[in-house]
């Protein structure tokens, strides 16, 4: 049995969402040509692009990258995607706030 590749899951996701390459690209602020290149296996999306896809379309990161689990996130992985997005983003205030909340004791919550 052939192992499915990232490019195949990428295209499957886009088709499952019933989006053209252009509409998929527009939602991610990337070019249609880049989407086509990924689907052909000529380009590999950056970690940032993969996380943007997961956040924008509520895709399970493990499914997209490794082919494991469900295509879409459950409620717990959605929370993890939010944390990942904040911590890899450029908003220092949001990062500091999230860290402060995480360090609170249960009583303070």
C-alpha positions in Angstrom: 0.0 0.0 0.0 1.4 3.4 -1.0 1.8 5.9 1.8 0.0 9.1 1.1 2.1 12.2 1.0 1.6 15.7 2.3 0.8 17.0 -1.2 -2.0 14.4 -1.5 -3.5 15.4 1.9 -3.2 19.1 1.0 -5.2 18.6 -2.2 -7.7 16.3 -0.5 -8.3 19.0 2.1 -8.9 21.7 -0.5 -11.3 19.4 -2.5 -13.1 18.4 0.7 -13.6 22.1 1.4 -14.9 22.5 -2.2 -12.4 25.4 -2.8 -10.6 26.2 -6.0 -6.9 26.7 -5.7 -7.5 30.4 -6.0 -10.0 30.6 -3.2 -7.9 28.3 -1.0 -4.9 30.6 -1.6 -6.9 33.7 -1.0 -8.0 32.5 2.5 -4.3 31.9 3.4 -2.9 35.0 1.7 -0.6 32.9 -0.6 -0.5 32.6 -4.3 -2.6 30.2 -6.4 0.6 29.1 -8.1 2.1 28.2 -4.7 -1.0 26.0 -3.9 -0.6 24.3 -7.3 3.2 23.7 -6.7 2.4 22.1 -3.3 -0.2 19.8 -4.9 2.2 18.8 -7.6 4.9 18.1 -5.0 7.3 20.7 -6.3 7.1 22.9 -3.1 6.8 22.1 0.5 4.8 24.5 2.7 6.6 26.1 5.6 5.7 25.3 9.2 4.0 28.7 9.4 1.8 27.9 6.3 0.9 24.5 7.7 -0.2 26.2 11.0 -2.1 28.8 9.1 -4.0 26.1 7.2 -4.8 24.3 10.5 -6.0 27.5 12.1 -8.0 28.8 9.1 -9.7 25.6 8.2 -9.7 23.8 11.7 -7.5 21.0 10.3 -5.8 18.5 12.5 -2.1 19.2 12.3 -1.1 15.5 12.7 -3.4 14.5 9.9 -2.0 17.2 7.5 1.7 16.5 8.4 1.7 12.8 9.2 -1.5 11.4 7.9 -2.7 10.3 11.4 -6.0 11.0 13.0 -9.0 12.8 11.6 -8.8 15.5 8.9 -10.5 18.1 11.1 -9.8 19.1 14.7 -11.9 18.2 17.7 -12.5 20.7 20.4 -9.3 19.9 22.4 -7.0 20.3 19.4 -8.7 23.5 18.5 -7.6 24.9 21.8 -4.1 23.7 21.1 -4.1 25.3 17.7 -5.1 28.6 19.3 -2.2 28.4 21.8 0.2 27.4 19.0 -1.0 30.3 16.9 -0.5 32.8 19.7 2.9 31.5 20.8 4.3 31.5 17.2 2.7 34.9 16.3 4.2 38.4 16.6 1.9 39.7 19.4 4.1 39.9 22.5 1.2 41.1 24.6 -0.9 38.0 23.7 2.1 35.7 24.4 2.8 37.3 27.8 -0.9 37.2 28.8 -1.2 33.5 27.8 1.9 32.6 29.9 0.5 34.6 32.9 -2.8 32.7 32.7 -1.0 29.4 32.3 1.0 30.0 35.5 -2.1 30.8 37.7 -2.9 28.2 40.4 -6.3 26.4 40.2 -7.5 28.6 43.1 -6.7 31.8 41.2 -8.6 30.5 38.2 
